[in-house]
Amino acid sequence: MIKINKAACIGGGVIGGGWIARFLLAGIDVDVFDPHPDARRIIGEVLANAERAYAMLTGAPLPKRGKLTFCGSLEEAVVDADWIQESVPERLDLKRSVLAQIDAAARPDALIGSSTSGLLPTDLQQDMQYPERLFVAHPYNPVYLLPLVEIVGGEKTAMATIKAAMEKLPPIGMKGVHIAKEIEAFVGDRLLEALWREALWLIHDDICTVETLDDVIRYSFGLRWAQMGLFETYRIAGGEAGMRHFLQQFGPCLAWPWTKLTNVVDLDDALVEKIGQQSDEQAAGRSIRELERIRDENLVGILQALKGSNDGKGWGAGKLLKEFEHSLWAAGGKTKASSDLSQPLRLIETTVSPAWVDYNGHMTEHRYLQVFGDTSDALLRLIGVDLAYVEAGQSYYTVETHIRHLAQAKLGQAIHATCQVLSVDEKRLQVFHTIHDTAAGEAIATAEHMLVHVDTRAGKAIPAAAGVLEKAGSIAAAHAALPRPEGAGRHVGQKRWGTS
């Protein structure tokens, strides 16, 4: 898998900041140049949002965050980078000037992507000495959560550049789609522009309010689009006869004068004020940062739901998330066990996601089991039961679990899980996990598990590999010196030790 070793970001606004966060959270060092006086603050706020979202998005072991460096010049920022992302304001003259500077200072093998929302890459290449390495890499906001990148080449872009860009995106959890022909605004923004134009006319003509229009989207086809897009949704609408029937039935409607897509609405002061006032009312006093956090929580919930779809194989963006997590777990399997065995192993750190919260407003039961299961998986990786071990036909299966709920975990709460190994023999592994409130340090829940080592193909218990037993045994021996966890060996309904 081809990876980005070091990135440079020129421009750190909403989009540039999102790219910076995406790179950093993938473990990539990023050099940044942005002369804006508030660049550090803006990037810091975007990064804080991204870290909060990632904590809710996945329990997979993220790599150590990359190093963020603010540089005094564009040349300093790009000199060592193998992926350079330009995200300066959407002005052709400015972008061409900046890209020419990048081109002159960058390594010969560096990829140069532009975040432009609609400018043609051929136009952007005009002043570059090495235009073959320039391509459009158009993302969607928030870049750290939405995985799509439209990859568009210009007349002088080398196909090797397109191929390399496409290959370097999956390791950071993104999906590149190669747009076959360059066209203004590419694909996504052309669709959005059509919807936006019609929406403005509906507000202009007092057909509906801003909030009503948004409700029409988010309570109906917006939900469909998030998981099946446009054409697959319409294929279903065509019934058993499929897409051909749908086109035959509804195609003639396109000739009816329903929309004003060919007309440009006049955004005069009155219309701007109308939309602005209605938007203020819709926001109900929430700040932009508050709305961003709500947006991110919702996106995390959608992505997690899609990850579990299609019989657990994942669907759409959820399938991509599942594959990304698989790579994170594989990389996490290379992590060495802590040399400090004088206390339970701290193996999982996460944040309570919106998708984990039930009608009582706190983390629901099966999510506790998920965190405990992730903790067991982390322990197994530490003792050598990684993906390669499992793919070879051996693993540990959980055969018994007892969970105690001691306190509540609520939305957005930072939690972590520890593991104490109670006993090990050639086939069995007994562990005691505790979920803690990271801020307060108190125990929220505990789980005692018995795991049995199995031949997954034969479906029977067998002794674990010698190396696995050696590592597990060393942890168990060290943990034997620890006090026995309160609650170990309990069963449902049993009184606490020391009570009558």
C-alpha positions in Angstrom: 0.0 0.0 0.0 1.4 3.4 -1.1 1.3 5.9 1.8 1.9 9.6 2.3 5.1 10.1 4.3 4.9 13.8 4.8 2.3 16.4 3.8 2.3 20.1 3.2 -0.8 22.2 3.3 -0.9 25.7 1.8 -3.9 27.5 3.2 -5.5 26.5 6.5 -9.1 27.7 6.3 -12.2 25.4 6.6 -11.0 23.1 3.8 -7.3 23.4 4.4 -7.8 22.9 8.1 -9.8 19.8 7.4 -7.0 18.3 5.2 -4.5 19.1 8.0 -6.6 17.2 10.5 -7.1 14.3 8.2 -3.4 14.0 7.6 -2.4 14.4 11.3 -4.9 11.9 12.6 -3.6 9.4 10.1 -0.1 9.8 11.7 1.3 12.0 9.0 3.5 15.0 9.8 2.2 18.2 8.2 4.0 21.4 7.4 1.6 24.4 7.0 1.9 27.8 5.5 -0.9 30.3 5.8 -0.2 34.0 6.3 -3.6 34.7 7.8 -3.2 36.2 11.3 -5.8 33.8 12.8 -4.5 30.7 11.0 -3.3 28.9 14.1 -6.5 29.5 15.9 -8.7 28.4 13.0 -6.6 25.2 12.4 -6.6 24.5 16.1 -10.4 24.7 16.3 -10.8 22.4 13.3 -8.3 19.9 14.7 -10.2 19.9 18.0 -13.4 19.1 16.2 -11.7 16.4 14.2 -10.2 14.7 17.3 -13.6 14.8 19.0 -15.2 13.2 16.0 -12.6 10.5 15.6 -12.9 9.5 19.2 -16.6 8.8 18.6 -16.1 7.3 15.1 -13.9 4.4 15.8 -12.4 2.3 18.6 -9.6 1.1 16.3 -6.1 2.1 17.4 -5.3 5.3 15.7 -1.6 6.0 15.0 0.3 8.5 17.0 -0.8 12.0 15.8 1.5 13.5 13.2 3.6 16.5 14.0 2.1 19.9 13.0 4.6 22.6 12.0 3.7 26.2 11.0 6.3 27.5 8.5 7.4 31.0 7.8 7.3 30.6 4.0 5.6 28.5 1.3 9.0 27.2 0.2 9.8 26.0 3.7 6.5 24.1 4.0 6.7 22.2 0.7 10.4 21.3 0.5 10.2 17.8 2.1 6.6 16.9 1.4 5.5 14.1 -1.0 1.8 15.3 -1.0 1.2 19.0 -1.2 -2.4 20.3 -0.9 -3.2 23.8 -2.0 -6.4 25.3 -0.4 -6.1 29.0 -1.0 -9.1 31.2 -1.9 -11.0 30.4 -5.1 -9.4 32.9 -7.4 -7.7 31.6 -10.6 -4.9 34.2 -10.6 -4.1 33.5 -6.9 -4.1 29.8 -7.3 -2.0 29.8 -10.4 0.6 32.0 -8.7 0.7 29.8 -5.6 0.9 26.6 -7.6 3.8 28.0 -9.6 5.6 28.8 -6.3 4.9 25.3 -5.0 6.1 23.7 -8.3 9.4 25.6 -8.1 10.1 24.6 -4.5 8.7 21.1 -4.2 10.6 17.8 -4.6 10.5 16.4 -8.2 8.4 13.4 -7.1 5.9 15.4 -5.0 2.2 15.2 -5.8 0.4 18.5 -5.9 -3.3 18.6 -5.3 -5.6 21.6 -5.5 -8.8 21.8 -3.4 -10.5 24.0 -5.9 -14.3 23.6 -6.0 -14.6 24.2 -9.7 -11.6 25.6 -11.6 -10.2 23.5 -14.4 -6.9 21.8 -13.7 -5.7 22.7 -17.2 -6.1 26.4 -16.3 -4.3 25.9 -13.0 -1.3 24.2 -14.7 -0.5 27.1 -17.0 2.4 28.6 -15.1 3.9 25.4 -13.8 7.2 24.0 -15.0 6.2 20.5 -14.1 2.4 20.5 -14.8 2.2 16.7 -15.1 2.1 16.3 -11.2 -0.8 18.8 -10.7 -4.3 17.4 -10.2 -7.5 18.5 -8.6 -8.2 16.8 -5.2 -11.6 18.2 -4.4 -12.8 17.1 -0.9 -16.1 17.8 1.0 -16.5 19.6 4.3 -15.7 18.3 6.9 -12.7 16.8 5.2 -11.8 14.8 8.3 -15.1 12.9 8.2 -16.4 12.9 4.7 -14.2 10.5 2.8 -14.7 11.4 -0.9 -12.1 13.2 -3.0 -12.8 14.0 -6.6 -9.6 13.4 -8.6 -9.4 15.4 -11.8 -6.5 15.7 -14.2 -5.8 18.5 -16.7 -4.5 18.2 -20.2 -0.9 17.9 -18.9 -1.5 15.7 -15.9 0.3 12.3 -16.1 -1.8 9.2 -15.6 0.9 8.0 -13.2 0.0 11.1 -11.0 -3.7 10.2 -11.0 -2.8 6.6 -10.1 -0.5 7.6 -7.3 -3.0 10.0 -5.8 -5.8 7.4 -5.9 -3.5 4.8 -4.2 -2.5 7.2 -1.4 -6.0 8.1 -0.2 -7.3 4.8 1.3 -4.6 4.6 4.0 -5.9 7.9 5.3 -9.5 6.7 5.2 -10.5 8.5 2.0 -12.0 7.4 -1.3 -10.8 8.9 -4.5 -13.1 8.9 -7.5 -11.4 9.7 -10.9 -13.5 12.1 -13.0 -12.9 10.9 -16.5 -13.1 14.4 -18.2 -12.4 17.8 -16.7 -15.4 20.0 -16.4 -16.1 23.1 -14.3 -17.2 22.2 -10.8 -16.6 18.5 -11.6 -19.5 16.2 -10.5 -20.5 16.9 -6.9 -20.6 20.7 -7.0 -22.5 20.7 -10.3 -25.2 18.6 -8.6 -25.1 20.9 -5.6 -25.3 24.0 -7.7 -28.4 22.8 -9.4 -30.1 22.1 -6.1 -28.9 25.4 -4.6 -30.1 27.4 -7.6 -33.6 25.9 -7.3 -33.6 26.3 -3.5 -32.9 30.0 -3.9 -35.8 30.5 -6.2 -38.1 28.7 -3.8 -37.2 31.1 -1.0 -37.3 34.1 -3.4 -40.8 33.2 -4.5 -42.0 32.6 -0.8 -42.8 29.0 -1.6 -41.2 27.9 1.7 -38.8 29.0 4.4 -35.2 28.0 4.8 -36.1 25.6 7.6 -39.0 24.0 5.6 -36.6 23.5 2.6 -34.0 21.9 4.9 -36.7 19.7 6.5 -37.7 18.4 3.0 -34.2 17.3 2.4 -33.2 15.9 5.8 -36.4 14.0 6.4 -36.6 12.4 3.0 -34.3 12.1 0.1 -31.3 13.3 2.0 -31.5 10.1 4.1 -31.7 8.0 0.9 -28.8 9.8 -0.8 -26.5 9.1 2.2 -26.6 5.4 1.6 -27.6 4.8 -2.0 -27.0 7.9 -4.0 -29.3 9.0 -6.9 -29.3 6.3 -9.5 -29.5 3.3 -7.2 -32.3 4.9 -5.3 -34.2 5.4 -8.6 -33.5 1.9 -9.6 -35.5 0.7 -6.6 -38.2 3.3 -7.4 -38.6 1.5 -10.8 -39.7 -1.6 -9.0 -38.9 -5.1 -10.3 -38.6 -3.7 -13.8 -35.7 -1.6 -12.6 -34.1 1.5 -14.1 -35.5 1.2 -17.6 -39.0 1.3 -16.3 -38.2 4.2 -14.1 -36.8 6.2 -17.0 -39.8 5.3 -19.2 -42.3 6.4 -16.5 -40.7 9.5 -15.2 -38.4 10.6 -18.0 -41.1 12.6 -19.8 -41.5 14.7 -16.6 -38.2 16.4 -17.5 -39.9 18.2 -20.3 -42.4 19.8 -17.9 -41.5 23.4 -16.7 -41.1 22.5 -13.0 -37.8 24.1 -12.2 -35.9 27.3 -12.9 -32.5 25.7 -13.4 -31.7 27.9 -16.4 -32.5 31.1 -14.6 -30.1 32.9 -12.2 -31.8 34.3 -9.1 -30.9 37.9 -8.2 -29.2 37.8 -4.8 -30.2 41.4 -4.0 -30.1 42.9 -0.6 -33.7 42.0 0.2 -33.2 38.3 -0.7 -29.9 38.1 1.2 -31.6 39.6 4.3 -34.6 37.3 4.0 -32.4 34.2 3.8 -30.1 35.5 6.5 -32.9 36.2 8.9 -34.6 32.9 8.4 -31.2 31.1 8.8 -30.6 33.0 12.1 -34.0 31.8 13.4 -33.3 28.3 12.3 -30.0 28.2 14.2 -31.8 29.2 17.4 -28.8 30.9 18.9 -26.4 28.0 18.2 -22.9 29.1 17.3 -21.1 27.8 14.2 -18.9 25.6 16.4 -22.0 24.1 18.1 -23.6 23.4 14.8 -20.3 21.8 13.6 -20.3 19.5 16.6 -23.9 18.5 16.0 -23.1 17.9 12.3 -20.1 15.7 13.2 -22.1 13.7 15.7 -24.8 13.0 13.1 -22.2 12.1 10.5 -20.5 9.7 12.9 -23.8 8.0 13.6 -24.6 7.6 9.9 -21.1 6.2 9.1 -21.3 3.7 12.0 -24.8 2.6 10.9 -23.6 2.1 7.3 -20.5 0.2 8.7 -22.8 -2.4 10.2 -25.1 -2.7 7.1 -25.1 -5.4 4.4 -24.8 -8.3 6.9 -21.9 -6.7 8.6 -19.9 -6.2 5.4 -20.6 -2.5 5.4 -22.2 -0.3 2.7 -21.1 2.8 0.9 -19.1 5.1 3.1 -19.6 2.6 6.0 -17.8 -0.1 4.0 -14.9 2.3 3.5 -14.8 3.0 7.2 -14.8 -0.8 7.9 -11.8 -1.3 5.6 -10.0 1.7 7.1 -10.5 0.3 10.6 -9.3 -3.1 9.4 -6.0 -1.4 8.3 -5.8 0.4 11.7 -6.3 -2.9 13.6 -3.6 -4.5 11.4 -1.2 -1.7 12.1 -2.2 -1.8 15.8 -1.2 -5.4 16.0 2.4 -4.4 15.6 2.2 -2.4 18.9 4.5 -3.7 21.6 3.1 -4.4 25.1 3.8 -1.9 27.7 6.9 -2.7 29.8 4.9 -1.5 32.9 3.0 -4.5 34.1 2.7 -3.3 37.7 -0.9 -2.2 36.9 -3.7 -3.3 34.6 -3.0 -2.6 31.0 -4.6 0.5 29.6 -5.7 -0.7 26.1 -8.6 1.3 24.8 -9.4 5.0 24.8 -12.5 6.3 23.2 -15.5 8.7 23.5 -19.2 7.8 23.8 -20.6 8.2 20.3 -24.1 9.4 19.5 -24.8 5.9 18.0 -24.0 4.4 21.4 -26.7 6.4 23.4 -30.1 4.9 24.1 -33.4 6.5 25.1 -32.3 6.9 28.7 -29.6 9.3 27.5 -26.6 7.1 28.4 -24.5 4.4 26.7 -26.7 1.4 25.9 -25.8 -2.2 27.1 -24.4 -3.7 23.9 -22.0 -0.8 23.5 -20.4 -1.7 26.8 -19.8 -5.2 25.4 -18.4 -3.7 22.3 -15.8 -1.7 24.3 -15.0 -4.8 26.4 -14.6 -6.9 23.2 -12.3 -4.2 21.7 -10.3 -4.4 24.9 -10.0 -8.2 24.6 -8.9 -7.7 20.9 -6.3 -5.2 22.0 -4.9 -7.7 24.5 -4.9 -10.5 21.9 -2.8 -8.3 19.6 -0.3 -7.6 22.3 0.2 -11.3 22.9 0.6 -12.1 19.2 -3.0 -13.0 18.2 -3.1 -10.5 15.3 -4.9 -10.6 12.0 -2.2 -12.8 10.4 -2.5 -15.3 13.3 -6.3 -15.4 12.9 -6.1 -15.7 9.1 -3.8 -18.7 9.6 -6.7 -20.5 11.3 -6.3 -19.9 15.1 -7.9 -17.5 17.5 -9.5 -17.1 20.9 -13.3 -17.3 21.3 -15.1 -15.8 24.3 -17.1 -18.5 26.0 -18.3 -16.7 29.2 -18.9 -13.1 30.1 -20.1 -11.3 33.2 -20.7 -7.5 33.0 -21.4 -5.2 35.9 -22.7 -1.6 35.4 -21.5 0.6 38.2 -22.1 4.1 36.8 -23.4 5.9 33.6 -21.4 6.8 30.5 -23.0 9.7 28.6 -22.8 11.2 25.2 -19.3 12.7 24.4 -17.8 11.3 27.6 -14.2 10.3 27.4 -13.7 6.7 28.6 -10.9 4.2 28.7 -10.6 0.5 29.4 -8.0 -1.5 31.3 -7.3 -5.2 31.4 -6.0 -7.4 34.2 -5.0 -11.0 33.2 -6.3 -13.3 36.0 -5.1 -16.7 34.7 -3.6 -18.4 31.6 -3.2 -22.0 30.6 -2.6 -23.6 27.3 -6.2 -23.3 26.1 -7.8 -20.7 28.4 -7.4 -17.0 29.1 -9.2 -15.3 31.9 -9.3 -11.5 32.0 -11.0 -8.7 34.0 -11.7 -5.5 32.1 -12.8 -2.2 33.6 -14.2 0.8 31.8 -13.2 4.1 33.5 -14.5 7.7 33.3 -11.2 9.2 32.0 -11.8 12.6 33.6 -12.9 11.4 37.0 -11.0 8.1 37.1 -13.9 6.2 38.5 -15.0 2.7 37.3 -18.1 2.8 35.1 -18.4 -0.9 34.3 -16.5 -4.2 34.7 -16.4 -7.4 32.7 -14.9 -10.8 33.5 -14.3 -13.0 30.4 -13.2 -16.5 29.8 -11.6 -17.0 26.4 -10.7 -20.4 24.8 -8.1 -20.9 22.1 -9.5 -22.6 19.1 -8.7 -24.0 15.7 -11.2 -21.9 13.7 -11.4 -24.3 10.8 -11.9 -27.5 12.9 -14.1 -25.7 15.4 -12.4 -27.2 18.5 -10.2 -26.0 21.3 -6.5 -26.5 20.9 -3.4 -25.2 22.7 -2.2 -21.7 21.8 1.1 -21.1 20.0 4.1 -21.2 22.3 4.9 -17.5 21.6 1.4 -16.5 22.5 1.5 -18.5 25.7 4.8 -17.0 26.7 3.6 -13.4 26.3 0.3 -14.0 28.0 2.0 -15.9 30.8 4.4 -13.1 31.5 1.5 -10.6 31.8 -0.4 -13.0 34.0 2.6 -13.6 36.3 3.0 -9.8 36.8 -0.7 -9.2 37.3 -0.8 -12.0 39.9 0.9 -9.5 42.3 -2.0 -7.1 41.9 -5.0 -7.1 44.3 -7.8 -9.3 43.0 -10.3 -7.0 41.3 -13.4 -6.3 43.3 -16.1 -8.2 41.5 -14.0 -10.9 40.0 -15.8 -14.3 40.3 -19.2 -12.7 41.0 -22.4 -13.9 39.5 -25.7 -12.2 38.9 -27.5 -11.3 42.1 -24.5 -12.2 44.4 -24.0 -9.8 47.2 -20.8 -7.7 47.3 -17.9 -9.1 49.3 -18.0 -8.0 52.9 -21.8 -7.5 53.0 -24.2 -9.7 55.0 
